[in-house]
């Protein structure tokens, strides 16, 4: 597989960006997707000065890690959310990210059902145009009551019609939000995928339980087979969100990431 193995720094929610860098280096991961999610995981913020941005980039260079993308989730259905996303696009450009991921509504617990998507389509066209000016791709993640599956977002991609707009496929969110296993859904939507949040799922479908890769119930061998057949080479951004209680320490996160990276490489025959 040509897909780059990447760390989604949201794995280190509640910990510092430096912890994410240390964990990635220990796991032999050379790419990162930085979380810049306002009010949740703020490893990067659009208010960062040029010196702060350069310091972050220097730290990554020193650890042989390159930025691929950024999680910049905001509520696009509000003006404040849209303005924050525009600023996140500017931040992503300063960091050298090639794509920015978002949901369409609240970052967590998004239960809002969008009956008429015409407003959202126009919003996404406008934001994709802004992103194009930076050379960045916008990707909506499988998330929430309205867009829990890849198939739903693929339909949205068709309506928006922007070449730099696509899907961020989360292999566990489709179970949590849409009670849908990722396999057939992934086959239907693989051609519009920009980024893959590689996340395992354990327990009941509605249970917040996202362990290390290989510790849950997801058949990742089947997932990788689907991606290969579809010739999808989007990054595999490892994301571990544990249970609602969260990890007990940063060492638990480091261990989960190390085991996840090993499991992914083993599944790929490396």
C-alpha positions in Angstrom: 0.0 0.0 0.0 1.2 3.5 -0.8 -0.9 5.2 1.9 1.3 7.1 4.3 1.0 6.2 8.0 0.2 9.3 10.0 -0.6 10.3 13.6 -3.8 12.2 14.2 -2.6 14.4 17.1 -6.2 14.3 18.5 -4.9 10.9 19.9 -3.1 13.1 22.4 -6.3 15.0 23.5 -5.6 16.4 26.9 -1.8 16.3 26.4 0.7 18.6 24.8 1.7 18.8 21.2 5.3 17.8 22.3 3.8 14.6 23.7 2.3 13.8 20.3 5.7 14.4 18.6 7.5 12.2 21.1 4.9 9.4 20.6 5.1 9.6 16.8 8.9 9.4 16.9 8.9 6.4 19.3 6.4 4.7 17.0 8.4 5.3 13.9 5.7 7.6 12.4 7.0 10.4 10.1 3.8 12.2 9.3 1.3 14.0 11.4 -2.2 15.5 11.1 -2.4 18.4 13.6 -5.5 19.0 15.7 -6.6 22.6 15.8 -10.1 22.1 17.1 -11.3 25.1 19.1 -12.3 24.2 22.6 -11.2 20.6 22.4 -7.8 19.7 21.1 -5.8 22.8 20.4 -2.4 21.7 19.5 -2.4 24.5 17.0 -4.4 27.8 17.0 -4.8 30.4 14.3 -3.6 33.1 16.7 -0.1 31.5 16.7 2.6 34.1 15.9 5.1 33.5 13.0 7.7 32.6 15.6 5.4 30.0 17.2 4.7 28.5 13.9 8.4 28.3 13.0 9.1 26.8 16.4 6.5 24.1 15.8 7.9 23.4 12.4 11.4 23.2 13.7 10.4 20.7 16.3 8.8 18.5 13.7 11.9 18.8 11.4 14.2 17.8 14.3 12.1 14.7 14.8 11.8 13.8 11.1 8.1 14.4 11.0 6.2 16.2 8.3 2.7 17.8 8.4 0.2 16.3 6.0 -3.0 17.8 7.2 -5.0 19.5 10.0 -8.2 18.8 11.9 -9.9 22.2 11.9 -13.4 21.2 12.9 -15.9 24.0 13.5 -19.7 24.3 13.2 -20.0 25.4 9.6 -23.7 26.2 10.1 -22.9 29.3 12.1 -21.2 32.4 11.0 -18.7 32.3 13.9 -17.9 28.7 12.9 -17.3 29.6 9.3 -15.1 32.5 10.2 -13.1 30.3 12.5 -12.7 27.8 9.7 -11.4 30.5 7.3 -8.8 31.4 9.9 -8.0 27.7 10.3 -7.4 27.5 6.5 -4.9 30.4 6.9 -3.2 28.5 9.8 -3.0 25.3 7.7 -1.3 27.2 4.9 1.3 28.6 7.3 2.0 25.1 8.7 2.2 23.6 5.2 -0.8 21.3 5.5 -2.3 20.1 2.3 -5.8 19.4 3.6 -8.1 20.5 6.5 -10.8 18.3 8.0 -14.1 19.5 9.5 -17.5 18.3 10.4 -20.6 20.2 9.4 -22.1 20.9 12.8 -21.0 20.7 16.4 -17.7 19.0 17.0 -19.2 16.5 19.5 -22.7 15.3 19.9 -23.9 16.7 16.6 -27.5 15.6 16.5 -28.7 18.3 14.1 -30.4 16.8 11.1 -30.0 18.9 7.9 -33.2 18.4 5.9 -32.3 20.8 3.1 -28.6 20.8 2.3 -28.8 23.7 -0.2 -27.4 26.2 2.4 -24.6 23.8 3.4 -23.7 23.2 -0.3 -23.2 27.0 -0.9 -21.2 27.3 2.4 -18.9 24.5 1.3 -18.4 26.0 -2.2 -17.4 29.3 -0.7 -15.0 27.7 1.8 -13.5 25.4 -0.8 -12.9 28.5 -3.0 -11.1 30.2 0.0 -9.1 26.9 0.5 -8.2 26.8 -3.2 -6.5 30.2 -2.8 -4.1 28.5 -0.3 -3.7 25.4 -2.3 -5.6 23.4 0.3 -8.3 20.7 0.1 -11.3 20.7 2.4 -12.6 17.3 3.6 -15.8 16.7 5.6 -15.5 13.9 8.1 -18.1 11.1 8.6 -19.7 12.6 11.7 -23.0 13.6 13.2 -26.6 12.9 12.5 -26.7 14.1 8.9 -23.3 12.9 7.5 -22.4 9.8 9.3 -21.5 7.7 6.3 -19.2 8.0 3.4 -22.0 7.5 0.9 -23.8 10.6 2.3 -20.7 12.7 2.0 -20.0 11.4 -1.4 -23.4 12.7 -2.5 -22.5 16.1 -0.9 -19.2 16.1 -2.7 -21.1 15.7 -6.0 -23.4 18.7 -5.2 -20.5 21.0 -4.1 -18.6 20.1 -7.3 -15.3 21.6 -6.2 -12.1 19.8 -7.2 -10.5 20.5 -3.8 -13.4 19.2 -1.7 -13.7 15.6 -0.6 -14.3 13.1 2.2 -12.4 12.3 5.4 -13.4 8.8 6.2 -13.4 7.8 9.9 -13.6 4.0 10.1 -15.2 4.1 13.6 -17.5 7.2 13.3 -19.6 5.4 10.7 -20.4 2.9 13.4 -21.0 5.4 16.2 -23.1 7.9 14.3 -24.7 5.8 11.6 -24.7 2.3 13.0 -23.0 1.3 9.8 -20.0 -1.0 9.3 -17.3 0.6 7.3 -16.8 -2.1 4.6 -19.6 -1.6 2.0 -19.8 2.1 2.7 -16.1 2.4 2.2 -16.4 0.7 -1.2 -19.1 3.1 -2.3 -17.1 6.2 -1.3 -13.4 5.4 -1.7 -13.1 7.4 -4.9 -13.7 10.8 -3.1 -11.5 10.1 0.0 -8.9 12.7 0.9 -8.0 11.4 4.3 -8.7 8.3 6.4 -9.0 8.5 10.2 -7.9 5.0 11.0 -9.8 4.3 14.2 -10.8 1.0 15.8 -14.2 0.4 17.6 -15.2 -1.8 20.4 -18.4 -2.4 22.4 -21.9 -1.4 21.3 -22.3 0.9 18.3 -23.2 3.9 20.4 -20.5 3.3 23.0 -17.6 5.7 23.1 -14.9 3.1 22.9 -12.0 3.6 20.4 -9.0 1.5 21.5 -5.6 0.9 19.9 -5.7 -0.5 16.4 -6.2 -4.2 16.7 -7.8 -4.1 20.1 -11.3 -3.5 18.8 -13.7 -5.3 16.4 -12.8 -3.7 13.1 -11.5 -5.9 10.3 -8.6 -3.7 9.1 -7.3 -6.4 6.8 -10.6 -6.1 4.9 -10.4 -2.3 5.1 -7.0 -2.3 3.5 -8.1 -4.7 0.8 -10.9 -2.3 -0.1 -8.6 0.6 -0.3 -6.1 -1.3 -2.4 -8.8 -2.4 -4.8 -10.1 1.2 -5.1 -6.5 2.4 -5.5 -7.1 4.9 -2.7 -3.8 6.2 -1.5 -5.1 8.7 1.1 -3.1 9.0 4.4 -3.9 6.5 7.2 -4.2 8.9 10.1 -4.1 6.8 13.3 -6.6 8.1 15.8 -7.2 6.6 19.3 -9.9 8.1 21.5 -10.0 5.4 24.2 -13.2 5.3 26.3 -15.2 8.1 27.8 -12.9 8.0 30.9 -9.9 8.7 28.7 -6.4 7.4 29.1 -4.9 7.3 32.6 -1.6 8.8 31.5 0.4 9.9 28.5 2.3 6.7 28.8 -0.9 4.8 28.1 -1.3 6.9 24.9 2.3 6.3 23.9 1.8 2.5 24.3 -1.5 2.5 22.4 0.1 4.4 19.5 3.1 2.1 19.4 1.0 -1.0 19.3 -1.3 0.6 16.7 1.6 1.5 14.4 3.0 -2.0 14.7 -0.5 -3.5 14.0 -0.9 -1.4 10.8 2.5 -2.3 9.5 1.9 -6.0 10.2 -1.4 -5.8 8.4 0.4 -4.3 5.5 3.0 -7.0 5.5 5.8 -4.7 6.4 
